[in-house]
Structures are given as structure tokens and as C-alpha cells.
Amino acid sequence: MVLLRVKGGFYMTKPHNILVAREYTDGNGEVKTEWLRVGVAFPNKKDGFNCELPAGIGLTGKFVILPRIDRAEDDGPTDE
């Protein structure tokens, strides 16, 4: 949890994952998508996000920012 300072005090907020999609072909020849966590994003007081990426990560193309959830429930983002 992160404390976010807002008018009148602080509130707790959960960090979000930054994910990128990687398509691959499985052993049966089916094209699938794997979601890789490449960083973390924290909501800020201006309704945006402060993002942290480790050194050496280069992002090109699309990425997704989603709230963190229990890994047992996490199937990654959908294309809907």
C-alpha cells in the first residue's frame, strides 16, 4: 500500500502493474498472448500515474496499467 497525499490528509492506494503483451505460438501451433509485468504505477493526486520501470526496460508499442489483484485471480487483461 502507498499513502497518497490529498487535500485534507492522506489515503491508502494500491500500486498498479505495468504489463506488455507478447504473442507466441504454443506446441499445438496456436497463437497465444503472454502478459509480462515490466513495472509498477502509483496513482497520483492529479488523477495520473507515477510509473517506475527497472533500468534496461525499453517500452515500444502498447502497454497496459491495471490494478494489482490476487495472483490466483489474475488472467491478465482481455482484448474486450
Residue, then its C-alpha position, 0 to 999 in steps of 0.5 A: m500500500v502507498l499513502l497518497r497525499v490529498k487535500g485534507g490528509f492522506y489515503m491508502t492506494k494500491p500500486h498498479n502493474i505495468l504489463v506488455a503483451r507478447e504473442y507466441t505460438d504454443g506446441n499445438g501451433e496456436v497463437k497465444t498472448e503472454w502478459l509480462r509485468v515490466g513495472v509498477a504505477f502509483p496513482n497520483k493526486k492529479d488523477g495520473f500515474n507515477c510509473e517506475l520501470p527497472a533500468g534496461i526496460g525499453l517500452t515500444g508499442k502498447f502497454v497496459i496499467l491495471p490494478r494489482i489483484d490476487r495472483a490466483e485471480d489474475d488472467g491478465p487483461t482481455d482484448e474486450 
